[in-house]
Amino acid sequence: MSVAGAKPLELGIVSDEIAPDFRTAAGHGMSWGITRYEIRCLASGRVPDVRMAEWEDAVAAAREHGLMITALSPGLLKHSLDRYGDLERELRETLPRTIDCAWQCGAGLIILFGVQRRPGETAGDHARVVELLRRAADAAQSAGMKIAIENEPGFHCDTGAATRAIVDEVGSPSLGANWDPCNAYGTVEVPYPDGYAAIRPAILNVHAKDTARGSLIQCVPVGEGAIDWEGQIRALVADAIVPHITIETHCLPLVEQSAKNVRTLRALLGNAAPAAGV
């Protein structure tokens, strides 16, 4: 639970949920009071596969304005084991380049995924997934960073409970979870409170979006969909396990809907804040 004097929970945002150009995204974000940004895509592609000049400009912009790059999301380990060679290549080539980018921008967290499921999977398949994630965690630990697995439907890490179980099985201090309640919607568990209760000890980062149908089929502004964001925000404020919540808008028009999400989440955070002296 939270302790007296704990810092209030802040808001961050995935930069390309505003605009692909980082300076443009940051300009809007700063006007909303946002100083924390997760980088997933720039105009030239997904990190680290972006133009070097564009990447360097994004890093320079963050430094010029005193912004924090909270995490990088290169989209690794999104294939099934049918594409094991691609998974291997990502660990061998893409993850080290992502770690280099993280060093350059001061991000201590890299978000990846829990390997897509395939029909008829076996215990041996599960063991291979665990080993892939263990290797990712080992690479991050050697670099002084952490890996957060983002839960996503159709993946070995889909629910809060499944993600927590794999994190525990890997057993690395450098591996945790990127909890996305919306991505758990439509699975066998209720994202909040059930999924959150299962995954809470493993959470390193939180994504905020909402949906009216399926986890990713029809995303809507936060508070207008199926996710109990009021309850989830209350719990995150009370438990004080992350310093910020990262907005991942996923509905158009991005600038307007991202601004709306900022307003909604600020209101929820204000309502969840403990009374003075409590």
Protein Blocks (a to p, Z undefined) as FASTA:
>chain_A
ZZehiacddddddfklmbmblklmmmmmmmnopabdcdfbdfkbccfbbcfklmmmmmmm
mmmnopacfbdcehpakbcfklmmmmmmmmmmmmmmmmmmmmmnopabdcddehiadehi
afklmmmmmmmmmmmmmmmmmnopacdddddehiablblmlmmmmmmmnopakbccdddf
klmgoiabdfblklmmmmmmmpcbdcddddfedjklmgcdehiambdfklmmmmmmmnop
afbdcddfkpacfklmmmmmmmmmmmmmmmmpccehZZ
